[in-house]
Amino acid sequence: MNRLHIFSALTLLLPLLSGCGLYSGYERPAIGYDAEHMCLPDSVCSPLAAMSWRELFTDEYLSAWIDSGLNSNTDLRIAALKVDEARATLSASRLAFLPSVSLSADGSVGSGSADRFSIGPSASWEIDAFGKQRNLKMGAEASWFASQAYRQAVQSQLVATIAEGYYTLLMLDEQ
């Protein structure tokens, strides 16, 4: 009779366990544009995007001003700190897949009773059945890429602003 109960319980639980696969992978839809015709080889955008600002601006005074601006700009420092923060979040989300181990200590000292001291280890591991940890990791990766793009945008805007001011001053000096 005991085996019959176990068999019937397993038979009832089996359909419930098959429903645990609720998460399905995301497939990115195809985007309808032709990258080859957007930027032809004879246009400026391919080589310009691959160039460093040091190759683009060869004037030594302008390079010194840009270096000084990049080293002392607080917005760029904040953007770099955001990249570091996103990198730390990404590494923490990757570590969430691993089991966690902890050790706790407890003790008491009493005047009328014996002194007590105990150490208790514990370990836990969360199985990512519904994709929670995977989604957190993908979100952390997206945040890291976004923070890198933000830092690059701040740096590009700063270089462009310094170069524009420098060339404006040269133009006014010539007038």
MINURO-435898 format. One record per residue (C-alpha): x, y, z; residue in one letter. Coordinates in steps of 0.2 Angstrom, whole numbers, padded with zeros to 4 digits, always signed. Example, Ala and Ser with C-alpha at 12.3 -4.5 7.8 and 13.67 -1.06 7.14 Angstrom:
BEGIN
+0062-0022+0039a +0068-0005+0036s 
END
This chain:
BEGIN
+0000+0000+0000m +0014+0012+0004n +0022+0009-0014r +0005+0013-0021l +0004+0030-0012h +0022+0034-0018i +0018+0029-0036f +0002+0039-0036s +0011+0054-0029a +0025+0053-0041l +0012+0051-0055t +0003+0067-0050l +0019+0077-0047l +0027+0073-0064l +0015+0084-0074p +0019+0098-0062l +0038+0097-0064l +0036+0097-0083s +0028+0115-0082g +0044+0122-0074c +0051+0127-0091g +0042+0143-0093l +0057+0153-0099y +0061+0153-0117s +0076+0161-0125g +0074+0178-0134y +0077+0178-0152e +0081+0195-0159r +0070+0199-0175p +0079+0203-0191a +0081+0222-0194i +0077+0228-0212g +0092+0239-0217y +0107+0236-0228d +0123+0240-0218a +0134+0240-0234e +0124+0254-0243h +0123+0265-0227m +0141+0269-0227c +0150+0266-0243l +0169+0264-0243p +0172+0280-0252d +0162+0290-0238s +0170+0298-0223v +0161+0288-0209c +0170+0272-0209s +0188+0278-0207p +0182+0293-0196l +0173+0281-0184a +0189+0270-0182a +0201+0285-0179m +0207+0290-0162s +0205+0309-0158w +0224+0310-0158r +0225+0304-0176e +0211+0317-0180l +0218+0332-0171f +0237+0333-0174t +0240+0350-0168d +0251+0349-0152e +0242+0363-0143y +0225+0356-0146l +0231+0339-0140s +0238+0346-0124a +0221+0355-0121w +0211+0339-0125i +0222+0329-0113d +0220+0342-0100s +0201+0342-0102g +0200+0323-0102l +0210+0322-0086n +0201+0336-0076s +0183+0334-0082n +0171+0328-0068t +0158+0322-0080d +0170+0310-0088l +0176+0304-0071r +0158+0301-0066i +0155+0291-0082a +0171+0281-0078a +0164+0277-0061l +0147+0272-0068k +0157+0259-0079v +0166+0253-0064d +0149+0251-0055e +0141+0242-0069a +0156+0230-0070r +0155+0226-0052a +0136+0223-0054t +0140+0211-0068l +0152+0201-0059s +0140+0200-0044a +0127+0194-0055s +0138+0181-0063r +0143+0175-0045l +0124+0173-0041a +0125+0156-0051f +0137+0149-0038l +0132+0141-0021p +0134+0153-0006s +0142+0147+0010v +0141+0156+0026s +0148+0153+0044l +0139+0160+0059s +0146+0160+0077a +0136+0162+0093d +0142+0163+0111g +0136+0168+0128s +0144+0171+0145v +0134+0170+0160g +0138+0172+0179s +0126+0158+0185g +0128+0146+0170s +0141+0138+0159a +0149+0148+0145d +0142+0143+0128r +0150+0145+0111f +0144+0137+0094s +0149+0139+0076i +0136+0134+0063g +0141+0133+0044p +0127+0134+0031s +0126+0132+0012a +0113+0137+0000s +0111+0137-0019w +0097+0144-0029e +0092+0134-0045i +0088+0145-0059d +0073+0136-0065a +0063+0151-0071f +0077+0162-0078g +0078+0175-0064k +0097+0174-0062q +0100+0173-0081r +0089+0189-0083n +0098+0198-0070l +0114+0194-0078k +0108+0199-0095m +0102+0215-0088g +0119+0218-0079a +0128+0215-0096e +0116+0228-0105a +0119+0240-0091s +0138+0238-0093w +0137+0241-0112f +0126+0256-0109a +0138+0264-0097s +0153+0261-0108q +0143+0269-0122a +0139+0283-0111y +0157+0286-0106r +0162+0286-0124q +0149+0298-0128a +0154+0310-0114v +0172+0309-0120q +0168+0312-0138s +0157+0327-0134q +0171+0334-0123l +0184+0332-0136v +0172+0340-0149a +0168+0354-0138t +0187+0358-0134i +0191+0356-0153a +0177+0368-0158e +0183+0381-0145g +0201+0380-0150y +0197+0382-0169y +0185+0396-0165t +0199+0405-0155l +0211+0402-0170l +0198+0409-0182m +0195+0425-0171l +0214+0427-0170d +0215+0427-0189e +0201+0440-0190q 
END
